[in-house]
Amino acid sequence: TARSMHVSVTVAVLLHMAGVFHVVALSIVRYFSLKKLVTAKNGSPWFSFKVCKWMIIWIFATVVILAIPLSAMCVVARREEKRDCIVRFPELRNVPTYELQMTDNELLVTFNFWMF
């Protein structure tokens, strides 16, 4: 259905953003781990399960918050039939078709561009 396309695109972007955020978080953890190793005075680990849990919660919360403008930017709209589609698939004549369109709001589009 048309709505599932919008949900599918949004979920795909959310998963990709979460993956990128996890890679960045791992890089930060690696940096601090190496920094602590160089200046280590005691052997206690700084990256505990509790810190890990909060970092993962923070990553997913940030991804959801950043996805709000993306979701607001997309809309499922009905479109006109294309001639080449009617020629190739005549049985689909007069069947409603939909596509995912982006908003004309330049500010929102620019914000999403720089956010990504």
The 8 nearest C-alpha neighbors of each residue, nearest first, counted from 0:
[[1, 3, 2, 4, 97, 5, 96, 75],
 [0, 2, 4, 3, 97, 75, 5, 98],
 [3, 1, 5, 4, 0, 6, 75, 7],
 [2, 4, 6, 0, 5, 1, 7, 8],
 [3, 5, 7, 2, 1, 6, 8, 0],
 [6, 4, 2, 8, 3, 7, 9, 75],
 [5, 7, 3, 9, 4, 8, 10, 2],
 [8, 6, 4, 10, 5, 9, 3, 11],
 [7, 9, 11, 5, 6, 10, 4, 12],
 [8, 10, 6, 12, 11, 7, 13, 5],
 [9, 11, 13, 7, 12, 8, 6, 14],
 [12, 10, 8, 14, 13, 9, 7, 15],
 [11, 13, 15, 9, 10, 14, 16, 8],
 [14, 12, 10, 16, 11, 15, 17, 9],
 [15, 13, 17, 11, 16, 12, 10, 18],
 [14, 16, 18, 12, 17, 13, 11, 19],
 [17, 15, 13, 19, 18, 14, 12, 20],
 [16, 18, 20, 14, 15, 19, 13, 21],
 [19, 17, 15, 21, 16, 20, 14, 22],
 [18, 20, 16, 22, 21, 17, 15, 23],
 [19, 21, 17, 23, 22, 18, 16, 24],
 [22, 20, 24, 18, 23, 19, 25, 17],
 [23, 21, 25, 19, 24, 20, 26, 18],
 [22, 24, 26, 20, 21, 25, 27, 19],
 [25, 23, 21, 27, 26, 22, 20, 28],
 [26, 24, 28, 22, 27, 23, 29, 21],
 [25, 27, 23, 29, 24, 28, 30, 22],
 [26, 28, 24, 30, 25, 29, 31, 23],
 [29, 27, 25, 31, 26, 30, 32, 24],
 [28, 30, 32, 26, 27, 31, 25, 33],
 [31, 29, 27, 33, 32, 28, 34, 26],
 [32, 30, 34, 28, 33, 29, 35, 27],
 [33, 31, 29, 35, 34, 30, 28, 36],
 [32, 34, 36, 30, 35, 31, 29, 37],
 [33, 35, 31, 37, 32, 36, 30, 38],
 [36, 34, 32, 38, 33, 39, 37, 31],
 [37, 35, 33, 39, 34, 38, 32, 31],
 [36, 38, 34, 35, 39, 33, 32, 40],
 [39, 37, 35, 36, 40, 34, 33, 41],
 [40, 38, 36, 35, 41, 37, 42, 34],
 [39, 41, 38, 42, 36, 35, 43, 37],
 [42, 40, 39, 43, 44, 38, 36, 35],
 [41, 43, 44, 40, 39, 36, 45, 35],
 [42, 44, 41, 45, 39, 40, 46, 47],
 [45, 43, 46, 42, 47, 41, 32, 35],
 [44, 46, 47, 43, 32, 35, 50, 31],
 [47, 45, 44, 50, 51, 48, 28, 32],
 [46, 48, 50, 49, 45, 51, 44, 52],
 [47, 49, 51, 50, 52, 46, 53, 45],
 [48, 50, 52, 47, 51, 53, 46, 54],
 [51, 49, 53, 47, 52, 48, 46, 54],
 [52, 50, 48, 54, 49, 53, 55, 47],
 [51, 53, 49, 55, 54, 50, 48, 56],
 [54, 52, 56, 50, 55, 51, 57, 49],
 [53, 55, 57, 51, 56, 52, 50, 58],
 [54, 56, 58, 52, 57, 53, 51, 59],
 [57, 55, 53, 59, 54, 58, 60, 52],
 [56, 58, 54, 60, 55, 59, 53, 61],
 [59, 57, 55, 61, 56, 60, 54, 62],
 [58, 60, 62, 56, 61, 57, 63, 55],
 [61, 59, 57, 63, 62, 58, 56, 64],
 [62, 60, 64, 58, 59, 63, 57, 65],
 [61, 63, 59, 65, 60, 64, 66, 17],
 [62, 64, 66, 60, 61, 65, 59, 67],
 [65, 63, 61, 66, 62, 67, 60, 68],
 [64, 66, 62, 63, 67, 61, 68, 69],
 [67, 65, 69, 63, 64, 68, 62, 70],
 [66, 68, 70, 69, 65, 64, 71, 63],
 [69, 67, 71, 70, 66, 72, 65, 111],
 [70, 68, 72, 66, 71, 67, 111, 73],
 [69, 71, 67, 72, 68, 73, 66, 9],
 [72, 70, 68, 69, 73, 67, 74, 102],
 [71, 73, 69, 102, 70, 101, 68, 74],
 [74, 72, 101, 70, 71, 100, 102, 99],
 [73, 75, 100, 99, 76, 101, 72, 5],
 [76, 74, 99, 98, 100, 1, 97, 5],
 [77, 75, 97, 98, 74, 78, 99, 100],
 [78, 76, 97, 96, 98, 79, 75, 95],
 [79, 77, 97, 96, 76, 80, 98, 95],
 [78, 80, 81, 77, 96, 95, 97, 82],
 [79, 81, 82, 78, 96, 85, 84, 93],
 [82, 80, 84, 83, 79, 85, 78, 86],
 [81, 83, 85, 84, 86, 80, 87, 79],
 [82, 84, 86, 85, 81, 87, 88, 80],
 [83, 85, 87, 81, 86, 82, 88, 80],
 [86, 84, 89, 88, 82, 83, 87, 92],
 [85, 87, 83, 84, 88, 89, 82, 81],
 [88, 86, 84, 85, 83, 89, 82, 90],
 [87, 89, 85, 90, 86, 91, 84, 92],
 [88, 90, 85, 91, 92, 86, 87, 84],
 [89, 91, 88, 92, 85, 94, 93, 87],
 [92, 90, 89, 94, 88, 93, 85, 84],
 [91, 93, 94, 89, 90, 85, 88, 80],
 [94, 92, 95, 91, 80, 90, 96, 85],
 [95, 93, 91, 92, 96, 80, 90, 79],
 [96, 94, 93, 97, 77, 78, 80, 79],
 [97, 95, 78, 77, 94, 98, 80, 79],
 [98, 96, 77, 78, 76, 1, 75, 95],
 [99, 97, 76, 75, 100, 77, 78, 96],
 [98, 100, 75, 74, 76, 73, 5, 101],
 [101, 99, 74, 73, 75, 98, 102, 76],
 [100, 102, 73, 72, 74, 103, 99, 108],
 [101, 103, 72, 104, 73, 100, 74, 108],
 [102, 104, 105, 101, 108, 107, 72, 106],
 [103, 105, 102, 107, 106, 108, 72, 101],
 [106, 104, 108, 107, 103, 109, 102, 110],
 [105, 107, 109, 108, 104, 110, 111, 103],
 [108, 106, 110, 109, 105, 104, 111, 72],
 [107, 109, 105, 111, 110, 106, 112, 104],
 [110, 108, 112, 106, 111, 107, 105, 113],
 [109, 111, 107, 113, 112, 108, 114, 106],
 [112, 110, 114, 108, 109, 113, 107, 115],
 [111, 113, 109, 110, 115, 114, 108, 107],
 [114, 112, 110, 115, 111, 109, 108, 107],
 [113, 115, 111, 112, 110, 65, 109, 68],
 [114, 113, 112, 111, 16, 110, 65, 69]]
